[in-house]
Structures are given as structure tokens and as C-alpha cells.
Amino acid sequence: MATRSEEIADHLAERIGLEKEFPPDSTLPSYDDLEREYEVSRLTVSRAITLLAQRGLVRSVKKTGVIVLRPVQRRTVREVVRRSPSGGYVFPVAAAAPGDWVLHGRLQVSRLPMPDEIADLFGLEPGTEALRRRRVSSPKGEPPLQLADSWLHPELAASVPVLAEPDTGPGGYLDVVEHTAGHGPLSWERILDTGMPTAEEAKLLQVSRQLPVWRQYTVGISAHTQRPVEVTAAVIPGDRARYASKLRRDGSARWPVEPVTPAPQSLDVG
């Protein structure tokens, strides 16, 4: 049986959408108004709003209220890296949403202490200072889809000053890493995780802090040193992507195999 908060969330969800009472970018009634309308406590209203936020329908903004979010498309992301016709690499998330991508705000280049998880991927001490290239982007006409922080190994950034420039030329900063710095061809490893966004991430991606996000770390490995020279940490709203990849057979699962006698019992497929 649904709780009162769930009933209110369902009723509000029916009132949200294009050409409905609460269209995208509008705000829901205040908590006081919702308390009176549904004749419930503030705690019940708060729980209902949290449920709507978890569905990706609204987000709360201090001093503004509860904002209705624009509908978004969920795309299937496959683990393929390609080159764009104009040069530069296109990684899986962008490849899943072809067409023109735009920045939300400017690309930011800063020297900052690395987060612990980034330093660990480089094999460096936590807090080591490194160059970070940050951009928030999406397909044209859509809300922010990806917050990407590209961290460059301190030795790499020191040896190639152009990497500190917002515009590194045709092909982007990775072409500089591969050609100018001599680390090509790069190979990549990817680590995928989920979690809740920080306040800063939720603000930049324009999502609720109650909506889970994908966190993916793409580690660029030098063909020259066989060590990481670049790590890109990307944050993606959990309702914007789903991931698909081909499974590979381990050596123990090679085919054909000799018939097994007696026949094994059926196993659950997980």
C-alpha cells in the first residue's frame, strides 16, 4: 500500500510536463501551499518532493523553490572511441549522442591539488598539485549531460606548457599528449561507479542532489612509459545514460567444449 508521500508524489508527477499545470522550468507551489492543498505535514510534503527528485522530475534551488526539470533522453553508451571528422577523439558518452555538442559556461583550466582517487590512479601522493581541464557539456539544446575533469600528470603538464591553454589547437589536448609529448598511441582503461552528486556537481549539471549519478574514470596510458599520463573523471546524471558492452570469453570458457557427463544442473543466470 502506497504511503501518503508516495500518493502525493504520484499526483504531482501527473501535473508535471509539457502543456501541463507545471511545465519545465516552472516552480511547484511552496511547501506551505502544498501542506494546505494536501492537508498533510511538512515532513510528508518533503518526502514527496524527495521522491520526485529521485525520479529526475524536479530539483530544489535555494531562494528559488522546487524547479521542474526539462524532459531528457536516456541514451545507450557503448565502449567505443572514435575520431570526429574535424579531428579529436570522441569518447563513448558523446558518441552515444552524435551531433553538435556545446559547452555550458567556459572551459576552465586550473592548477589544483588532485582528489585522492585521482592521485591514486596516477600512483602519486594525495594532494599533489596537477593541471585540471574542466568542462560541462551536452548535445545542443539539452541541459548539461556531462561534467568532465581531465587531470594531467604533473610531469606532462610541466613539459608541455600549451596544455595549460584553453585552446590547444586542432585535435584537442589529447593530440598534444600523443604527438607533441610523444605518448601516442594512448590506450584507455575505464572505471565506472555510481553515487550521489556533491552540491557543486548538482549545481553544474542542474540536477537534484537526490538523483544518483554515474562516475566514470577514464585513464589514458602512455604507449611510451606504459603509465597513466591523463585521467578524466566524468559525472553524468543517472537518468541520462545506460551502459552496454560486449562480454568476452575467458580462456576457461572457450568453445567448442567436450560434452559434460553427467549433465550439470541448471544454474541461475546472473
C-alpha positions as protocol buffer text, in pm:
chain_id: "A"
residue {
  index: 1
  type: MET
  ca { x: 0 y: 0 z: 0 }
}
residue {
  index: 2
  type: ALA
  ca { x: 136 y: 340 z: -100 }
}
residue {
  index: 3
  type: THR
  ca { x: 228 y: 590 z: 169 }
}
residue {
  index: 4
  type: ARG
  ca { x: 72 y: 936 z: 169 }
}
residue {
  index: 5
  type: SER
  ca { x: 402 y: 1082 z: 45 }
}
residue {
  index: 6
  type: GLU
  ca { x: 404 y: 838 z: -249 }
}
residue {
  index: 7
  type: GLU
  ca { x: 43 y: 927 z: -333 }
}
residue {
  index: 8
  type: ILE
  ca { x: 125 y: 1298 z: -332 }
}
residue {
  index: 9
  type: ALA
  ca { x: 439 y: 1240 z: -543 }
}
residue {
  index: 10
  type: ASP
  ca { x: 235 y: 1041 z: -798 }
}
residue {
  index: 11
  type: HIS
  ca { x: -33 y: 1311 z: -811 }
}
residue {
  index: 12
  type: LEU
  ca { x: 222 y: 1589 z: -858 }
}
residue {
  index: 13
  type: ALA
  ca { x: 402 y: 1384 z: -1124 }
}
residue {
  index: 14
  type: GLU
  ca { x: 77 y: 1370 z: -1323 }
}
residue {
  index: 15
  type: ARG
  ca { x: 63 y: 1751 z: -1311 }
}
residue {
  index: 16
  type: ILE
  ca { x: 422 y: 1792 z: -1437 }
}
residue {
  index: 17
  type: GLY
  ca { x: 517 y: 1803 z: -1805 }
}
residue {
  index: 18
  type: LEU
  ca { x: 482 y: 1985 z: -2134 }
}
residue {
  index: 19
  type: GLU
  ca { x: 143 y: 2157 z: -2170 }
}
residue {
  index: 20
  type: LYS
  ca { x: 52 y: 2060 z: -1814 }
}
residue {
  index: 21
  type: GLU
  ca { x: -3 y: 2260 z: -1497 }
}
residue {
  index: 22
  type: PHE
  ca { x: 369 y: 2262 z: -1412 }
}
residue {
  index: 23
  type: PRO
  ca { x: 575 y: 2275 z: -1735 }
}
residue {
  index: 24
  type: PRO
  ca { x: 956 y: 2255 z: -1748 }
}
residue {
  index: 25
  type: ASP
  ca { x: 1139 y: 2545 z: -1580 }
}
residue {
  index: 26
  type: SER
  ca { x: 834 y: 2637 z: -1373 }
}
residue {
  index: 27
  type: THR
  ca { x: 827 y: 2602 z: -995 }
}
residue {
  index: 28
  type: LEU
  ca { x: 599 y: 2389 z: -782 }
}
residue {
  index: 29
  type: PRO
  ca { x: 383 y: 2557 z: -517 }
}
residue {
  index: 30
  type: SER
  ca { x: 560 y: 2637 z: -190 }
}
residue {
  index: 31
  type: TYR
  ca { x: 577 y: 2381 z: 88 }
}
residue {
  index: 32
  type: ASP
  ca { x: 317 y: 2583 z: 281 }
}
residue {
  index: 33
  type: ASP
  ca { x: 79 y: 2575 z: -17 }
}
residue {
  index: 34
  type: LEU
  ca { x: 130 y: 2202 z: -68 }
}
residue {
  index: 35
  type: GLU
  ca { x: 68 y: 2137 z: 302 }
}
residue {
  index: 36
  type: ARG
  ca { x: -265 y: 2317 z: 277 }
}
residue {
  index: 37
  type: GLU
  ca { x: -360 y: 2161 z: -57 }
}
residue {
  index: 38
  type: TYR
  ca { x: -299 y: 1804 z: 54 }
}
residue {
  index: 39
  type: GLU
  ca { x: -375 y: 1859 z: 424 }
}
residue {
  index: 40
  type: VAL
  ca { x: -53 y: 1695 z: 539 }
}
residue {
  index: 41
  type: SER
  ca { x: 255 y: 1783 z: 743 }
}
residue {
  index: 42
  type: ARG
  ca { x: 567 y: 1950 z: 607 }
}
residue {
  index: 43
  type: LEU
  ca { x: 758 y: 1624 z: 658 }
}
residue {
  index: 44
  type: THR
  ca { x: 513 y: 1440 z: 430 }
}
residue {
  index: 45
  type: VAL
  ca { x: 548 y: 1711 z: 163 }
}
residue {
  index: 46
  type: SER
  ca { x: 927 y: 1700 z: 194 }
}
residue {
  index: 47
  type: ARG
  ca { x: 929 y: 1324 z: 142 }
}
residue {
  index: 48
  type: ALA
  ca { x: 706 y: 1361 z: -165 }
}
residue {
  index: 49
  type: ILE
  ca { x: 942 y: 1621 z: -316 }
}
residue {
  index: 50
  type: THR
  ca { x: 1237 y: 1390 z: -249 }
}
residue {
  index: 51
  type: LEU
  ca { x: 1060 y: 1111 z: -439 }
}
residue {
  index: 52
  type: LEU
  ca { x: 1003 y: 1346 z: -735 }
}
residue {
  index: 53
  type: ALA
  ca { x: 1371 y: 1446 z: -726 }
}
residue {
  index: 54
  type: GLN
  ca { x: 1476 y: 1081 z: -729 }
}
residue {
  index: 55
  type: ARG
  ca { x: 1271 y: 1036 z: -1047 }
}
residue {
  index: 56
  type: GLY
  ca { x: 1459 y: 1324 z: -1208 }
}
residue {
  index: 57
  type: LEU
  ca { x: 1146 y: 1542 z: -1231 }
}
residue {
  index: 58
  type: VAL
  ca { x: 1243 y: 1832 z: -1003 }
}
residue {
  index: 59
  type: ARG
  ca { x: 1531 y: 1988 z: -816 }
}
residue {
  index: 60
  type: SER
  ca { x: 1534 y: 2226 z: -521 }
}
residue {
  index: 61
  type: VAL
  ca { x: 1716 y: 2558 z: -559 }
}
residue {
  index: 62
  type: LYS
  ca { x: 1781 y: 2775 z: -256 }
}
residue {
  index: 63
  type: LYS
  ca { x: 1581 y: 3101 z: -258 }
}
residue {
  index: 64
  type: THR
  ca { x: 1402 y: 2990 z: -579 }
}
residue {
  index: 65
  type: GLY
  ca { x: 1199 y: 2683 z: -485 }
}
residue {
  index: 66
  type: VAL
  ca { x: 1136 y: 2344 z: -642 }
}
residue {
  index: 67
  type: ILE
  ca { x: 1205 y: 2372 z: -1016 }
}
residue {
  index: 68
  type: VAL
  ca { x: 1051 y: 2138 z: -1272 }
}
residue {
  index: 69
  type: LEU
  ca { x: 1322 y: 1987 z: -1492 }
}
residue {
  index: 70
  type: ARG
  ca { x: 1307 y: 1952 z: -1868 }
}
residue {
  index: 71
  type: PRO
  ca { x: 1244 y: 1605 z: -2008 }
}
residue {
  index: 72
  type: VAL
  ca { x: 1566 y: 1428 z: -2102 }
}
residue {
  index: 73
  type: GLN
  ca { x: 1655 y: 1139 z: -2328 }
}
residue {
  index: 74
  type: ARG
  ca { x: 1831 y: 832 z: -2194 }
}
residue {
  index: 75
  type: ARG
  ca { x: 2099 y: 709 z: -2434 }
}
residue {
  index: 76
  type: THR
  ca { x: 2279 y: 378 z: -2460 }
}
residue {
  index: 77
  type: VAL
  ca { x: 2654 y: 423 z: -2421 }
}
residue {
  index: 78
  type: ARG
  ca { x: 2883 y: 165 z: -2581 }
}
residue {
  index: 79
  type: GLU
  ca { x: 3254 y: 137 z: -2514 }
}
residue {
  index: 80
  type: VAL
  ca { x: 3384 y: 274 z: -2844 }
}
residue {
  index: 81
  type: VAL
  ca { x: 3628 y: 561 z: -2906 }
}
residue {
  index: 82
  type: ARG
  ca { x: 3622 y: 724 z: -3249 }
}
residue {
  index: 83
  type: ARG
  ca { x: 3761 y: 1029 z: -3427 }
}
residue {
  index: 84
  type: SER
  ca { x: 3542 y: 1317 z: -3534 }
}
residue {
  index: 85
  type: PRO
  ca { x: 3560 y: 1444 z: -3896 }
}
residue {
  index: 86
  type: SER
  ca { x: 3704 y: 1771 z: -3768 }
}
residue {
  index: 87
  type: GLY
  ca { x: 3971 y: 1595 z: -3562 }
}
residue {
  index: 88
  type: GLY
  ca { x: 3989 y: 1496 z: -3198 }
}
residue {
  index: 89
  type: TYR
  ca { x: 3868 y: 1191 z: -3011 }
}
residue {
  index: 90
  type: VAL
  ca { x: 3502 y: 1126 z: -2938 }
}
residue {
  index: 91
  type: PHE
  ca { x: 3452 y: 916 z: -2627 }
}
residue {
  index: 92
  type: PRO
  ca { x: 3157 y: 686 z: -2555 }
}
residue {
  index: 93
  type: VAL
  ca { x: 2912 y: 931 z: -2396 }
}
residue {
  index: 94
  type: ALA
  ca { x: 2949 y: 1183 z: -2678 }
}
residue {
  index: 95
  type: ALA
  ca { x: 2945 y: 904 z: -2935 }
}
residue {
  index: 96
  type: ALA
  ca { x: 2606 y: 794 z: -2797 }
}
residue {
  index: 97
  type: ALA
  ca { x: 2466 y: 1141 z: -2866 }
}
residue {
  index: 98
  type: PRO
  ca { x: 2600 y: 1237 z: -3211 }
}
residue {
  index: 99
  type: GLY
  ca { x: 2568 y: 1588 z: -3343 }
}
residue {
  index: 100
  type: ASP
  ca { x: 2686 y: 1925 z: -3219 }
}
residue {
  index: 101
  type: TRP
  ca { x: 2788 y: 1947 z: -2855 }
}
residue {
  index: 102
  type: VAL
  ca { x: 2807 y: 2275 z: -2668 }
}
residue {
  index: 103
  type: LEU
  ca { x: 2977 y: 2395 z: -2352 }
}
residue {
  index: 104
  type: HIS
  ca { x: 2773 y: 2525 z: -2061 }
}
residue {
  index: 105
  type: GLY
  ca { x: 2999 y: 2806 z: -1947 }
}
residue {
  index: 106
  type: ARG
  ca { x: 3367 y: 2825 z: -2034 }
}
residue {
  index: 107
  type: LEU
  ca { x: 3630 y: 2554 z: -2026 }
}
residue {
  index: 108
  type: GLN
  ca { x: 3828 y: 2610 z: -1706 }
}
residue {
  index: 109
  type: VAL
  ca { x: 4198 y: 2532 z: -1674 }
}
residue {
  index: 110
  type: SER
  ca { x: 4341 y: 2539 z: -1321 }
}
residue {
  index: 111
  type: ARG
  ca { x: 4627 y: 2402 z: -1113 }
}
residue {
  index: 112
  type: LEU
  ca { x: 4478 y: 2231 z: -809 }
}
residue {
  index: 113
  type: PRO
  ca { x: 4555 y: 1956 z: -557 }
}
residue {
  index: 114
  type: MET
  ca { x: 4429 y: 1629 z: -700 }
}
residue {
  index: 115
  type: PRO
  ca { x: 4143 y: 1448 z: -525 }
}
residue {
  index: 116
  type: ASP
  ca { x: 4259 y: 1131 z: -352 }
}
residue {
  index: 117
  type: GLU
  ca { x: 4101 y: 898 z: -609 }
}
residue {
  index: 118
  type: ILE
  ca { x: 4277 y: 1076 z: -897 }
}
residue {
  index: 119
  type: ALA
  ca { x: 4615 y: 1079 z: -723 }
}
residue {
  index: 120
  type: ASP
  ca { x: 4573 y: 708 z: -653 }
}
residue {
  index: 121
  type: LEU
  ca { x: 4515 y: 633 z: -1023 }
}
residue {
  index: 122
  type: PHE
  ca { x: 4836 y: 819 z: -1107 }
}
residue {
  index: 123
  type: GLY
  ca { x: 5024 y: 647 z: -824 }
}
residue {
  index: 124
  type: LEU
  ca { x: 5103 y: 987 z: -667 }
}
residue {
  index: 125
  type: GLU
  ca { x: 5069 y: 1125 z: -315 }
}
residue {
  index: 126
  type: PRO
  ca { x: 4723 y: 1263 z: -224 }
}
residue {
  index: 127
  type: GLY
  ca { x: 4711 y: 1639 z: -258 }
}
residue {
  index: 128
  type: THR
  ca { x: 4975 y: 1654 z: -532 }
}
residue {
  index: 129
  type: GLU
  ca { x: 4910 y: 1958 z: -749 }
}
residue {
  index: 130
  type: ALA
  ca { x: 4818 y: 1897 z: -1113 }
}
residue {
  index: 131
  type: LEU
  ca { x: 4659 y: 2067 z: -1412 }
}
residue {
  index: 132
  type: ARG
  ca { x: 4282 y: 2022 z: -1440 }
}
residue {
  index: 133
  type: ARG
  ca { x: 4081 y: 2095 z: -1755 }
}
residue {
  index: 134
  type: ARG
  ca { x: 3709 y: 2121 z: -1663 }
}
residue {
  index: 135
  type: ARG
  ca { x: 3413 y: 2144 z: -1899 }
}
residue {
  index: 136
  type: VAL
  ca { x: 3038 y: 2098 z: -1868 }
}
residue {
  index: 137
  type: SER
  ca { x: 2880 y: 1994 z: -2198 }
}
residue {
  index: 138
  type: SER
  ca { x: 2578 y: 1843 z: -2369 }
}
residue {
  index: 139
  type: PRO
  ca { x: 2423 y: 1796 z: -2710 }
}
residue {
  index: 140
  type: LYS
  ca { x: 2295 y: 2126 z: -2844 }
}
residue {
  index: 141
  type: GLY
  ca { x: 1959 y: 2226 z: -2697 }
}
residue {
  index: 142
  type: GLU
  ca { x: 1979 y: 1989 z: -2398 }
}
residue {
  index: 143
  type: PRO
  ca { x: 2054 y: 2050 z: -2030 }
}
residue {
  index: 144
  type: PRO
  ca { x: 2406 y: 1963 z: -1912 }
}
residue {
  index: 145
  type: LEU
  ca { x: 2486 y: 1596 z: -1973 }
}
residue {
  index: 146
  type: GLN
  ca { x: 2845 y: 1563 z: -1858 }
}
residue {
  index: 147
  type: LEU
  ca { x: 3082 y: 1729 z: -1614 }
}
residue {
  index: 148
  type: ALA
  ca { x: 3433 y: 1622 z: -1715 }
}
residue {
  index: 149
  type: ASP
  ca { x: 3754 y: 1698 z: -1527 }
}
residue {
  index: 150
  type: SER
  ca { x: 4068 y: 1596 z: -1715 }
}
residue {
  index: 151
  type: TRP
  ca { x: 4373 y: 1577 z: -1489 }
}
residue {
  index: 152
  type: LEU
  ca { x: 4720 y: 1578 z: -1646 }
}
residue {
  index: 153
  type: HIS
  ca { x: 5022 y: 1418 z: -1483 }
}
residue {
  index: 154
  type: PRO
  ca { x: 5238 y: 1695 z: -1326 }
}
residue {
  index: 155
  type: GLU
  ca { x: 5546 y: 1595 z: -1528 }
}
residue {
  index: 156
  type: LEU
  ca { x: 5344 y: 1603 z: -1852 }
}
residue {
  index: 157
  type: ALA
  ca { x: 5194 y: 1945 z: -1781 }
}
residue {
  index: 158
  type: ALA
  ca { x: 5534 y: 2086 z: -1689 }
}
residue {
  index: 159
  type: SER
  ca { x: 5698 y: 1961 z: -2010 }
}
residue {
  index: 160
  type: VAL
  ca { x: 5425 y: 2083 z: -2248 }
}
residue {
  index: 161
  type: PRO
  ca { x: 5310 y: 2435 z: -2147 }
}
residue {
  index: 162
  type: VAL
  ca { x: 5043 y: 2456 z: -2421 }
}
residue {
  index: 163
  type: LEU
  ca { x: 4834 y: 2207 z: -2220 }
}
residue {
  index: 164
  type: ALA
  ca { x: 4757 y: 2492 z: -1980 }
}
residue {
  index: 165
  type: GLU
  ca { x: 4593 y: 2689 z: -2261 }
}
residue {
  index: 166
  type: PRO
  ca { x: 4215 y: 2664 z: -2309 }
}
residue {
  index: 167
  type: ASP
  ca { x: 4267 y: 2615 z: -2684 }
}
residue {
  index: 168
  type: THR
  ca { x: 4538 y: 2358 z: -2754 }
}
residue {
  index: 169
  type: GLY
  ca { x: 4479 y: 2354 z: -3130 }
}
residue {
  index: 170
  type: PRO
  ca { x: 4323 y: 2107 z: -3377 }
}
residue {
  index: 171
  type: GLY
  ca { x: 4257 y: 1765 z: -3230 }
}
residue {
  index: 172
  type: GLY
  ca { x: 4236 y: 1891 z: -2874 }
}
residue {
  index: 173
  type: TYR
  ca { x: 4465 y: 1836 z: -2578 }
}
residue {
  index: 174
  type: LEU
  ca { x: 4491 y: 1459 z: -2632 }
}
residue {
  index: 175
  type: ASP
  ca { x: 4655 y: 1512 z: -2970 }
}
residue {
  index: 176
  type: VAL
  ca { x: 4913 y: 1727 z: -2790 }
}
residue {
  index: 177
  type: VAL
  ca { x: 4967 y: 1447 z: -2539 }
}
residue {
  index: 178
  type: GLU
  ca { x: 5008 y: 1187 z: -2813 }
}
residue {
  index: 179
  type: HIS
  ca { x: 5208 y: 1381 z: -3070 }
}
residue {
  index: 180
  type: THR
  ca { x: 5388 y: 1675 z: -2904 }
}
residue {
  index: 181
  type: ALA
  ca { x: 5460 y: 1493 z: -2577 }
}
residue {
  index: 182
  type: GLY
  ca { x: 5530 y: 1161 z: -2753 }
}
residue {
  index: 183
  type: HIS
  ca { x: 5289 y: 938 z: -2559 }
}
residue {
  index: 184
  type: GLY
  ca { x: 5088 y: 809 z: -2853 }
}
residue {
  index: 185
  type: PRO
  ca { x: 4905 y: 600 z: -2921 }
}
residue {
  index: 186
  type: LEU
  ca { x: 4723 y: 622 z: -2589 }
}
residue {
  index: 187
  type: SER
  ca { x: 4527 y: 326 z: -2461 }
}
residue {
  index: 188
  type: TRP
  ca { x: 4245 y: 364 z: -2210 }
}
residue {
  index: 189
  type: GLU
  ca { x: 4109 y: 187 z: -1908 }
}
residue {
  index: 190
  type: ARG
  ca { x: 3773 y: 277 z: -1759 }
}
residue {
  index: 191
  type: ILE
  ca { x: 3636 y: 251 z: -1407 }
}
residue {
  index: 192
  type: LEU
  ca { x: 3264 y: 303 z: -1355 }
}
residue {
  index: 193
  type: ASP
  ca { x: 3090 y: 378 z: -1027 }
}
residue {
  index: 194
  type: THR
  ca { x: 2765 y: 531 z: -900 }
}
residue {
  index: 195
  type: GLY
  ca { x: 2688 y: 768 z: -617 }
}
residue {
  index: 196
  type: MET
  ca { x: 2512 y: 1087 z: -518 }
}
residue {
  index: 197
  type: PRO
  ca { x: 2629 y: 1424 z: -656 }
}
residue {
  index: 198
  type: THR
  ca { x: 2803 y: 1683 z: -447 }
}
residue {
  index: 199
  type: ALA
  ca { x: 2638 y: 2024 z: -415 }
}
residue {
  index: 200
  type: GLU
  ca { x: 2876 y: 2164 z: -677 }
}
residue {
  index: 201
  type: GLU
  ca { x: 2813 y: 1878 z: -921 }
}
residue {
  index: 202
  type: ALA
  ca { x: 2435 y: 1906 z: -882 }
}
residue {
  index: 203
  type: LYS
  ca { x: 2453 y: 2281 z: -949 }
}
residue {
  index: 204
  type: LEU
  ca { x: 2671 y: 2245 z: -1259 }
}
residue {
  index: 205
  type: LEU
  ca { x: 2460 y: 1960 z: -1403 }
}
residue {
  index: 206
  type: GLN
  ca { x: 2130 y: 2125 z: -1299 }
}
residue {
  index: 207
  type: VAL
  ca { x: 2003 y: 1812 z: -1124 }
}
residue {
  index: 208
  type: SER
  ca { x: 1871 y: 1725 z: -781 }
}
residue {
  index: 209
  type: ARG
  ca { x: 2110 y: 1602 z: -514 }
}
residue {
  index: 210
  type: GLN
  ca { x: 1867 y: 1313 z: -466 }
}
residue {
  index: 211
  type: LEU
  ca { x: 1932 y: 1185 z: -819 }
}
residue {
  index: 212
  type: PRO
  ca { x: 2216 y: 930 z: -841 }
}
residue {
  index: 213
  type: VAL
  ca { x: 2495 y: 997 z: -1090 }
}
residue {
  index: 214
  type: TRP
  ca { x: 2739 y: 786 z: -1288 }
}
residue {
  index: 215
  type: ARG
  ca { x: 3105 y: 847 z: -1206 }
}
residue {
  index: 216
  type: GLN
  ca { x: 3350 y: 724 z: -1464 }
}
residue {
  index: 217
  type: TYR
  ca { x: 3727 y: 748 z: -1462 }
}
residue {
  index: 218
  type: THR
  ca { x: 3898 y: 712 z: -1800 }
}
residue {
  index: 219
  type: VAL
  ca { x: 4269 y: 652 z: -1756 }
}
residue {
  index: 220
  type: GLY
  ca { x: 4490 y: 740 z: -2055 }
}
residue {
  index: 221
  type: ILE
  ca { x: 4800 y: 520 z: -2060 }
}
residue {
  index: 222
  type: SER
  ca { x: 5117 y: 620 z: -2245 }
}
residue {
  index: 223
  type: ALA
  ca { x: 5249 y: 386 z: -2513 }
}
residue {
  index: 224
  type: HIS
  ca { x: 5597 y: 513 z: -2425 }
}
residue {
  index: 225
  type: THR
  ca { x: 5601 y: 465 z: -2047 }
}
residue {
  index: 226
  type: GLN
  ca { x: 5304 y: 229 z: -2002 }
}
residue {
  index: 227
  type: ARG
  ca { x: 5192 y: 455 z: -1718 }
}
residue {
  index: 228
  type: PRO
  ca { x: 4893 y: 690 z: -1678 }
}
residue {
  index: 229
  type: VAL
  ca { x: 4952 y: 1039 z: -1814 }
}
residue {
  index: 230
  type: GLU
  ca { x: 4592 y: 1164 z: -1809 }
}
residue {
  index: 231
  type: VAL
  ca { x: 4280 y: 1081 z: -1608 }
}
residue {
  index: 232
  type: THR
  ca { x: 3936 y: 1215 z: -1695 }
}
residue {
  index: 233
  type: ALA
  ca { x: 3674 y: 1199 z: -1422 }
}
residue {
  index: 234
  type: ALA
  ca { x: 3325 y: 1242 z: -1565 }
}
residue {
  index: 235
  type: VAL
  ca { x: 2995 y: 1281 z: -1379 }
}
residue {
  index: 236
  type: ILE
  ca { x: 2671 y: 1204 z: -1567 }
}
residue {
  index: 237
  type: PRO
  ca { x: 2312 y: 1225 z: -1434 }
}
residue {
  index: 238
  type: GLY
  ca { x: 2184 y: 874 z: -1367 }
}
residue {
  index: 239
  type: ASP
  ca { x: 1872 y: 923 z: -1579 }
}
residue {
  index: 240
  type: ARG
  ca { x: 2064 y: 1024 z: -1891 }
}
residue {
  index: 241
  type: ALA
  ca { x: 2262 y: 712 z: -1981 }
}
residue {
  index: 242
  type: ARG
  ca { x: 2268 y: 335 z: -1971 }
}
residue {
  index: 243
  type: TYR
  ca { x: 2579 y: 134 z: -2047 }
}
residue {
  index: 244
  type: ALA
  ca { x: 2618 y: -162 z: -2282 }
}
residue {
  index: 245
  type: SER
  ca { x: 2926 y: -368 z: -2364 }
}
residue {
  index: 246
  type: LYS
  ca { x: 3014 y: -700 z: -2521 }
}
residue {
  index: 247
  type: LEU
  ca { x: 3117 y: -979 z: -2289 }
}
residue {
  index: 248
  type: ARG
  ca { x: 3440 y: -1160 z: -2373 }
}
residue {
  index: 249
  type: ARG
  ca { x: 3502 y: -1526 z: -2307 }
}
residue {
  index: 250
  type: ASP
  ca { x: 3775 y: -1611 z: -2060 }
}
residue {
  index: 251
  type: GLY
  ca { x: 4014 y: -1887 z: -2168 }
}
residue {
  index: 252
  type: SER
  ca { x: 3825 y: -2129 z: -1945 }
}
residue {
  index: 253
  type: ALA
  ca { x: 3505 y: -2057 z: -2142 }
}
residue {
  index: 254
  type: ARG
  ca { x: 3647 y: -2137 z: -2487 }
}
residue {
  index: 255
  type: TRP
  ca { x: 3424 y: -2317 z: -2735 }
}
residue {
  index: 256
  type: PRO
  ca { x: 3364 y: -2587 z: -2852 }
}
residue {
  index: 257
  type: VAL
  ca { x: 3385 y: -2794 z: -2538 }
}
residue {
  index: 258
  type: GLU
  ca { x: 3365 y: -3165 z: -2477 }
}
residue {
  index: 259
  type: PRO
  ca { x: 3019 y: -3282 z: -2363 }
}
residue {
  index: 260
  type: VAL
  ca { x: 2989 y: -3296 z: -1989 }
}
residue {
  index: 261
  type: THR
  ca { x: 2870 y: -3627 z: -1844 }
}
residue {
  index: 262
  type: PRO
  ca { x: 2657 y: -3639 z: -1640 }
}
residue {
  index: 263
  type: ALA
  ca { x: 2477 y: -3324 z: -1748 }
}
residue {
  index: 264
  type: PRO
  ca { x: 2520 y: -3041 z: -1497 }
}
residue {
  index: 265
  type: GLN
  ca { x: 2229 y: -2897 z: -1303 }
}
residue {
  index: 266
  type: SER
  ca { x: 2074 y: -2577 z: -1435 }
}
residue {
  index: 267
  type: LEU
  ca { x: 2229 y: -2262 z: -1294 }
}
residue {
  index: 268
  type: ASP
  ca { x: 2068 y: -1925 z: -1247 }
}
residue {
  index: 269
  type: VAL
  ca { x: 2192 y: -1666 z: -1495 }
}
residue {
  index: 270
  type: GLY
  ca { x: 2301 y: -1351 z: -1317 }
}
